[in-house]
Amino acid sequence: MSLLEEAWEEREDVVYPKVFGDTGPGLYPLTNEVFEQLDATSVDPRWLTHGVFQSPPNDARNTWAYVTSGMSNPWESEEPQDYSGFGVEFVIETEQEATWAINVLHTLMAYNLLLASGQMGEPALLDYGDRIPFALSDDITAMLIAPPFQLPESVDIQSGRVDFLQIVGITASELTFAKETSSEVLTDKLIEETGGLVTSKMRSSVI
C-alpha cells in the first residue's frame, strides 16, 4: 500500500478506536452541498472522502465525541513528514447525540479545505485560538478553537503528527471577552466554570 493508504487505515482503524473507543456506524462524508453553501468555485473530488465519525460515551468519557477524518491525509507526500497532511483534525463534544455537531464539523472542515486551496482569500488554515462566526442558536453565536480538554492534544501516525483542534460553541459576551483578553483566557474560564469544553445549543454564558 502507499503511504496515504497505510496512514488512512492506521488513523481510522487503529488510532481513532484507541483514542475515542467506538467510532459509530461509519463515516459521515462531506457533500457537494456543503461546499455550495460556502460558495466554492471548485471542489476537489478527494475532499468528498473526508468526513466525521460519531463516538458515543464510554468508560473514559461521558460525552458524545465527533471527530473529523481526512484533513491529515498525506495526499501530496510519499515520505513521512513532521505533520501529516494539514496536520489537524477537528473534535467537538456534546452532552447528547447531536446530528448538528456533524453539520458544524462538515462546515468547518469544508471551510478549511477552501482556505487551503486559496478560495477564501489568504490560505491560512484554522488553528488554536481562532474564533469563527457560526450561530448554533440565539445563545451560541460563534465557535472557538482550543486544545482538547479530556482528549489527547495530538497523535502520531506513520505519515506524521496530527493535532486535535477542539471546537466549542461560545456566546456573544464570551466572544467579546475573548477579543478583549484572549482565546486562551476564555478557554480556561469555560473549563473552570463548566468543567470542560462541551458544546450545547443552550448554555448560560460564563461571562
Order of alpha helices (4+ residues) and beta strands (2+ residues): alpha-alpha-beta-alpha-beta-beta-beta-alpha-beta-beta-beta-beta-alpha-alpha
